[in-house]
């Protein structure tokens, strides 16, 4: 049975609250800088921003262990930063430089880092779901107490991979957390126009998978819900967690955004997850204005350093064009 979880956890201490704030602000400022660089043609190709959804990646990934895995979508900058990938390696990847996390071959939609077990963004809607099931199956067969978290949008729920993956995870009792970031519009079509049942969390019942829904704009509510979900999954039982959130920017840099009103976006911005969290922590005397200013200063340097790292990076030589395309033994 799907349950709507609300925050009921004790307030975090100062250090934890500051770290959570730092992660969300880093995601926000990193992406804002990416917009500038994209407009300057430093970053090319497709780019999908996570602005407005920072509480989801921050709250969920906080509950993971270093050897737990992430499988993400093409809107994965936030998850990558929250999982511990360096801003420099991500920015260099966005630039297409060899120093990037995927040697500049993946770009914005295909970040990857084996060290942090960030097992890739995926440009195919729903494409990461079966990959997550495979990773979870491998962990179970090797008796590893790991969790694989698969982030996907509500648009992927209409894909066959969602249903097939949920079914297999339930049949085989796999340690996978299906994490739906429901931002209401997928690429540009309202959820009510694509799903007869818009309560995504309820879909877990069809596969006997425990599920819950949570306010994705409330960082502590997400963290609390994720803690419960991760504990459940670590005992080799799949779980579906729907985080009801909202992206403040268009679907991608090429989106004219004609499917929703400016007034609606403005109303949602009143529930900015960074502002909500900081104001709550300030009211509880956990954080102060000085803390926020210090975090902003730290993040500004981190983003500036990432840009400098990418600018100083190198382009892959033409002689390496077929590298990683053919096996070394068959390389022409």
C-alpha positions in Angstrom: 0.0 0.0 0.0 1.4 3.4 -1.0 1.8 5.9 1.9 2.3 9.6 1.7 5.2 10.3 4.1 5.6 13.7 5.9 8.5 14.9 7.8 8.6 13.6 11.3 12.3 13.3 11.9 14.3 15.3 14.5 16.1 18.4 13.2 19.6 17.8 12.0 22.6 19.2 13.9 24.5 22.2 12.6 27.2 20.2 10.7 24.7 18.0 8.9 22.4 20.9 8.1 25.3 22.8 6.7 26.4 19.9 4.5 22.9 19.4 3.2 22.7 23.1 2.4 26.1 23.0 0.7 25.0 20.1 -1.6 21.8 21.8 -2.7 23.5 25.2 -3.3 26.3 23.5 -5.2 23.9 21.8 -7.5 22.0 25.1 -8.1 25.0 27.3 -8.7 26.8 24.7 -10.8 23.8 24.5 -13.2 23.3 28.2 -13.3 26.9 28.5 -14.4 26.2 25.8 -17.0 23.4 27.9 -18.5 25.9 30.8 -18.9 28.5 28.6 -20.5 25.9 27.0 -22.8 24.8 30.5 -24.0 28.5 31.2 -24.7 28.8 28.0 -26.7 31.3 26.5 -24.3 28.9 23.6 -23.7 27.1 22.1 -26.6 24.5 19.4 -27.3 21.5 18.7 -25.1 21.4 19.8 -21.5 18.7 19.2 -19.0 18.7 21.2 -15.7 17.8 20.0 -12.2 17.1 23.4 -10.8 14.1 23.1 -8.4 14.6 19.4 -7.7 17.8 19.6 -5.5 16.1 18.3 -2.4 15.5 14.9 -4.0 19.1 14.0 -5.0 20.4 15.5 -1.8 18.0 13.8 0.6 18.1 10.4 -1.1 21.9 10.1 -1.6 22.6 11.2 1.9 21.2 7.9 3.0 23.5 5.8 0.8 26.8 4.1 1.5 29.9 4.8 -0.7 29.5 1.4 -2.5 25.8 1.8 -3.2 25.1 2.5 -6.9 23.2 5.2 -8.8 21.6 4.8 -12.2 20.2 8.1 -13.4 18.5 9.8 -16.4 19.7 12.6 -18.7 18.9 15.1 -15.9 21.7 13.8 -13.7 24.0 16.6 -12.7 22.4 16.9 -9.3 22.8 13.2 -8.5 26.4 13.1 -9.8 27.4 16.0 -7.5 25.5 14.6 -4.5 27.2 11.2 -5.0 30.6 12.8 -4.7 31.8 13.3 -8.3 34.0 16.3 -8.5 32.5 19.4 -10.1 35.7 19.7 -12.2 35.3 16.2 -13.8 31.7 17.0 -14.6 32.4 20.4 -16.1 35.2 19.0 -18.2 32.9 16.4 -19.5 30.3 19.1 -20.4 33.1 20.8 -22.3 34.0 17.6 -24.1 37.5 17.5 -22.7 39.6 14.4 -22.1 39.8 15.2 -18.4 36.0 14.8 -18.1 34.5 11.8 -16.2 33.9 10.0 -19.5 36.8 11.5 -21.4 34.5 14.0 -23.0 32.6 11.4 -24.9 29.4 11.4 -22.9 28.6 15.0 -22.3 25.8 16.3 -20.2 23.5 13.3 -20.5 26.1 10.5 -20.0 28.1 11.2 -16.8 29.8 8.1 -15.4 32.2 7.5 -12.5 33.2 4.0 -11.4 35.0 5.3 -8.3 31.8 6.7 -6.8 29.6 4.0 -8.4 27.7 6.5 -10.4 26.8 4.1 -13.1 25.7 6.5 -15.7 23.2 9.0 -16.9 21.0 7.5 -19.6 19.5 9.5 -22.5 16.8 6.9 -23.2 13.6 7.4 -21.2 13.3 4.4 -18.9 16.6 3.0 -20.2 18.2 3.0 -16.8 15.6 0.8 -15.2 16.7 -2.6 -16.5 20.3 -1.6 -15.9 19.5 -1.0 -12.3 17.8 -4.4 -12.0 20.9 -6.0 -13.5 23.2 -4.3 -11.0 21.0 -5.3 -8.1 20.8 -8.9 -9.4 24.6 -9.0 -9.5 24.9 -7.7 -6.0 22.4 -10.3 -4.7 24.2 -13.2 -6.5 27.5 -12.0 -5.0 25.9 -11.7 -1.5 26.8 -8.0 -1.3 24.8 -5.8 1.0 24.5 -3.0 -1.6 21.6 -0.8 -2.8 21.1 0.3 -6.3 19.0 3.5 -6.7 17.4 4.1 -10.1 16.3 7.7 -10.6 13.7 8.3 -13.3 10.9 10.7 -14.2 7.2 10.1 -14.2 7.3 10.0 -18.0 9.3 6.7 -17.8 6.3 5.1 -16.0 4.5 4.9 -19.3 7.4 2.8 -20.7 7.4 -1.0 -20.8 10.8 -1.0 -19.0 9.2 0.3 -15.9 6.7 -2.5 -15.6 9.1 -5.2 -16.6 11.8 -4.0 -14.2 9.4 -3.7 -11.3 8.1 -7.2 -12.0 11.5 -8.8 -12.2 12.7 -7.0 -9.1 9.7 -8.2 -7.2 10.0 -11.8 -8.5 13.7 -12.0 -7.7 13.5 -9.8 -4.5 16.3 -7.5 -5.7 17.9 -4.7 -3.7 16.8 -1.9 -6.0 15.1 1.4 -5.0 13.0 2.8 -7.8 13.1 6.5 -7.3 10.5 8.4 -9.4 11.1 12.2 -9.6 7.6 13.3 -10.5 7.9 16.8 -11.9 4.4 16.6 -13.5 5.3 17.3 -17.2 7.8 14.7 -18.4 9.2 16.3 -21.6 6.2 18.6 -22.1 3.0 16.7 -21.5 1.0 16.9 -18.3 0.9 13.7 -16.2 -2.9 13.7 -16.2 -2.8 13.4 -20.0 -0.6 10.3 -20.1 -1.5 8.3 -17.0 -5.0 7.1 -16.0 -3.7 6.8 -12.4 -1.6 9.8 -11.6 -0.7 8.6 -8.1 2.6 6.9 -9.2 3.3 5.4 -5.8 0.2 3.3 -6.1 1.7 1.4 -9.1 3.9 -0.6 -6.8 0.9 -2.5 -5.5 0.5 -4.2 -8.9 3.9 -5.9 -8.4 3.7 -6.4 -4.6 6.4 -3.7 -4.2 6.1 -1.5 -1.1 5.9 2.1 -2.0 5.4 5.6 -0.7 5.0 9.2 -1.9 6.8 12.2 -0.4 7.0 16.0 -0.9 10.0 16.3 -3.1 10.5 20.0 -2.2 11.0 19.2 1.5 14.6 18.1 2.0 14.1 16.5 5.4 10.9 14.7 4.4 12.8 13.2 1.4 15.7 12.2 3.6 13.4 10.5 6.1 11.4 8.7 3.4 14.7 7.6 1.8 16.1 6.3 5.0 13.1 4.0 5.4 13.3 2.9 1.7 17.0 2.2 1.7 16.8 0.2 4.9 14.0 -1.9 3.3 16.0 -2.4 0.1 19.2 -3.4 1.9 17.3 -6.5 3.0 16.9 -7.5 -0.6 13.4 -6.1 -1.1 12.6 -3.6 -3.9 10.9 -0.3 -3.1 9.2 2.4 -5.1 9.5 6.0 -3.7 7.7 8.8 -5.6 9.1 12.3 -4.9 6.7 14.9 -6.0 8.8 17.8 -7.2 9.0 20.5 -9.9 11.6 21.7 -12.3 11.9 25.5 -12.4 13.5 25.5 -15.8 12.3 24.2 -19.1 12.7 20.5 -20.0 15.9 21.3 -21.9 17.8 24.2 -23.3 15.8 23.8 -26.6 12.3 23.8 -24.9 10.0 26.7 -25.7 8.0 25.7 -22.6 4.5 26.3 -24.0 2.8 23.6 -22.0 2.6 25.3 -18.6 1.9 28.9 -17.5 4.4 31.3 -16.0 2.0 31.8 -13.1 2.3 28.1 -12.2 6.1 28.2 -12.3 6.0 31.3 -10.1 3.8 29.6 -7.5 6.1 26.6 -7.4 9.1 28.8 -6.9 7.6 29.9 -3.7 8.5 26.4 -2.5 12.1 26.6 -3.5 13.7 23.6 -1.6 16.8 25.6 -0.8 14.9 28.5 0.7 12.5 26.3 2.5 15.2 24.3 4.2 17.4 27.2 5.1 14.5 29.2 6.6 13.4 26.2 8.6 17.0 25.7 9.9 17.3 29.4 10.7 14.0 29.6 12.6 15.2 26.6 14.6 18.6 28.3 15.3 20.5 25.5 13.5 21.9 27.7 10.8 22.5 31.4 10.5 22.8 33.9 7.7 26.6 33.7 8.2 26.4 30.0 7.5 24.5 30.6 4.2 27.0 33.3 3.2 29.9 31.0 3.9 28.4 28.2 1.9 27.8 30.5 -1.0 31.4 31.6 -0.9 32.7 28.0 -0.8 30.4 26.9 -3.7 31.4 29.9 -5.8 35.1 28.9 -5.5 34.2 25.3 -6.3 32.3 26.2 -9.4 35.0 28.7 -10.5 37.7 26.0 -10.0 35.6 23.6 -12.1 35.3 26.0 -15.0 39.0 26.7 -14.8 39.8 23.0 -14.9 37.5 22.5 -17.9 39.0 25.5 -19.7 42.5 24.2 -19.2 41.6 20.7 -20.3 42.7 19.0 -23.6 40.8 17.8 -26.6 41.0 14.2 -27.5 43.3 13.7 -30.6 41.7 12.6 -33.9 44.0 9.5 -33.7 41.8 8.3 -30.8 38.6 8.5 -32.8 38.1 4.7 -32.8 39.3 4.1 -29.3 36.7 2.4 -27.1 34.7 1.6 -30.3 36.7 -1.5 -31.3 38.4 -3.9 -28.9 42.2 -3.3 -28.7 42.8 -6.6 -30.5 40.7 -5.5 -33.5 41.6 -1.8 -33.5 42.4 -0.7 -37.1 
